[in-house]
Amino acid sequence: MGNFSWRASATLRCARMAVLGLTTCWGLAGVARATKTAAKPSKPLAAHSQKTAVRHNHSARLRRLRRAFVASTELRPMAQQLHTLHTPEAYAGVTRYASRHSGDAAEAAYLALGNAYLQDQRYADAVTAFKEARKAGSVLADFTTYLQAKADLAQQLYAEAENLLAKFDTQYPESILTNKAELLLAQVYVADGDPQSALQTLAAMPETARTSSAYLFAEAQAQQMAGNVDAAERLYGTIYTGYAASPEAAQISAQLHTLELRHPFTVEQRVRNAEDLAAAGQFSAASAQYNALANSPALAGSPQMNLYLAKAAYYEFRQEHHVDITQLALLSDTNDEAGALRLYLTLESARDQNNPQQVQSWLTQMQQRFPQSRWTERALFSAGNMALVANDLPTAAQSYSALATEFPASSRAAASHWHAAWIAYRLGKIPDAASLFQQQVARYPSQPQVAAALYWRGRIYEDAEKNNAAAAACYEKLNANFHHYYYADLARARLAQMPGVQAARLAWLEPVHGPKPPALTTDVPDDDTHLIRARLLANAALNEYIAPEIQASPESRAWAPLAEAQIYSSYGEDFHALEAMKQAVHSYFAVPIAEIPRAYWLLLFPRPDWPVLTQDAKRNGLDPYLVASLIRQESEFNPGAVSYANAFGLMQLLPRVGRDLGRKAHMARVTANSLLNPQINLRLGTMYLHQLMDEFNNQPEYALAAYNAGDDRVKSWQANGPYADLPEFVESIPFTQTREYVQAILRNAEIYRKLYEQPQVHTQAKSTAADEKTDAPQNSPQDANKVAAPDTKPADSPAASMAR
């Protein structure tokens, strides 16, 4: 019966097609073929229709995203405030917005609420907000789904989380969260006691997603639960040694103890773990690991025990910036690496006690006993720094020269050679200095000291050798290859004083080439769905997903940093925009402004709170661009910045300084939190900078150095003169960070002026030796932060971010 019906049906279809002139009947097979042919269009027609449908869908999606972005634009400042502050008032503002809107705008608002609740570990509230978001709209449904699943997992609502994630990849095939959702689903299975489902889910993920510590930890847990102990141990070991600083690595010890894995980590694995922790700056954890190794019963009395004790003491020293004498006493005097490290720590202990004679004695022993040890190299640099800070220039030069000669491949060789060259200049050994400046350029052409070497070699040509043509060659080379460097500004000023001088051709200058201008574009597409989604994510304050969303666009490599920075800037996070630009435009200081698009410069040198800044600067007789440049160096315009030294806000003020200045300004009580208010911080910070400018006769070089290192130090450095001029004083600042800080602010102030077309107000004024010895009438109120050159002893000062 079925065959008859089929035949009759086929015959009727064939007859109809024949009438229409579409085909003829060739028997049953022909009928079937004819039916299929008539049922769908020809291949070219199908392809055309498919492309048309894709374009239509893409256009519709773009329109939907754009409408959602426009609809939620007013949400952005409220959502960003909630993201930053998490205060009841911020929650209330976004809640009101959500309740008064519908559709995509409400979806974005509820998503912002849910994400904030999630971060505050208010998981039930987060789920409620995410459900409201799902009711309101679907343009960001992949984020709502993923984040709600995270909140469900945190509440042990495994079935709910699994239900949300099970079909995530098919529901949201273009989402940037696909791999994260798969990993989260595996974590749900592990938490729910289903290791096989977890392993299947993890195995289905692409290879590129299998290298994170979170992935490895989830797989290790699943393997352990499934009884695959060897596989679990291998994975835990990979995390322990390859991801030592990760959150997952911190959980491994408890995991091993709880689940009773059979084999502990080997000594080699533990050593690698300690070194990786140290490389990540976790010196206390590294020290603890070495102490635990040294106290292993199996190592009692062995050379390895002595080495591990020494390493523990060294990393404790890196953490605390002074040597623990009790740890030092545990070390044996041996002729191996442990013995060299012991001597190095002994030398650092002598530095702690400010005993230069003892430092030199230990250094001599190290050079004799361990001439090729890396600890001797460190000791030479440390001893050189100590002598430099003490203004014992001959002793400093001896240590620096020895390091550059005996350890030419060291990362400290270029800086050491430069110190030796500069000290020769300061000591009046002009022919030696000239030779060393040229050596600096030849030996270390890619190091930052090249610009200084070119300038000061030019000064020797000009001042001592009376060879203006050769001097002009150095200055022109600086201007051409390091256009916005501090020394390039000085070189242009020197060139302006020798009009008509034809630069000589100097063979030693030929190899000098500065960084090339980067290839940059301002062509950011208007029709890229990932970019529009990133902007929409900014409206909902899902900031951590902005960059990944942009980078998901296959065409974004050229324009991603600019687009990302523009989004950050659009909601006032100029510091994030600046960070993105710095990562993208590495050589911007080397080239003229015209060689980089202005859009990049404006993000690299922003002017947030400009009306307030300008008003406060002018009230205190300051150049607004100098103030902006100082803020760029101090906090990169992050009003919420808090340093390790407890300095707050845009201009990085200490709370006690803020209180003192507030009283002078007759302000209400100034607290640490008050300093996070940009208007308060700018008012007090400009007052403080004005105070320093008054103290140092309106010379910004001195005032800026005092802002970073304390006015007492600046006075002591002035007393180390005489100096021929201010640039000589600046280069003679013994703290590397302070020296670079002053140079950077003066350089950046010039860039600000050029960018915003203001009259040139030069801050690098000339001075005489007498100017250098001006005594200030009062001490700076901000002189208790830490400051030091790299590998010099820390000391009290107002710099908020100095490190050993």
Buried (B, 14 or more C-beta within 10 A) or exposed (E): EEEEEEEEEBEEBBEEBEEEEEBEBEEBEBBBEBBEEBEEEEEEEEEEEEEEEEEEEEEEBBEBBBBBBEBBBEBBBBBBBBBBEEEEEBBEBBBEBBEEBEBBBBBBBBBBBBBBBBEEEBBEBBBBBBBBBBEBBBBBBBBBBBBBBBBBBBEEBBEBBBEBBBEBBEBBEEBBBBBBBBBBBBBBBBBBEBBEBBBEBBEEBEEEBBEBBBBBBBBBBBBBBBEBBEBBBEBBBBBBBBBBBBEBBEBBEEBBEEBEBEEEBEBEBBBBBBBBBBEBEBBBBBBBBBBEBBEBEEBEEEBBBBBBBBBBBBBBBBBEBBBBEEBBEBBBEBEBBBBBBBBBBBBBBBBBEEBBEBBBBBBEBBBEBBEEBBBBBBBBBBBBBBBBBEBBBEBBBBBBBBBBEBBEEBEBBBBBBBBBBBBBBBEEBBEBBBBBBBBBBEBBEEBEBBBBBBBBBBBBBBEBBEBBBBBBBBBBBBBBBBBBBBBBBBBBBBBEEBEEBEBBEBEBBEEBEBBEBBEBEEEBBEEBBBBBBBBBBBBBBBBEBBBBBBBBBEEBEEBBBBBBBBBBBBBBBBBBBBBBBBEBBEBBBBBEBEBBBEBBBBBBBBBBBEEBBBBBBEEBEBBBBBBBBBBBBBBBBBBBBBBEBBBBBBBBBBBBBBBBBBEEEEBEEBBBEBBBBBBBBBBBBBBBBBBBBBBBEBBBBBBBBBBBBBBBBBBEBBEBBBBBBBBBBBBBBBBBBBBBBBBBBBBBBBBBBBBBEEEEEBBBEEBEEEBBEBEBEEEBBBBBBBBBBBBBBBBBBBBBBBBB
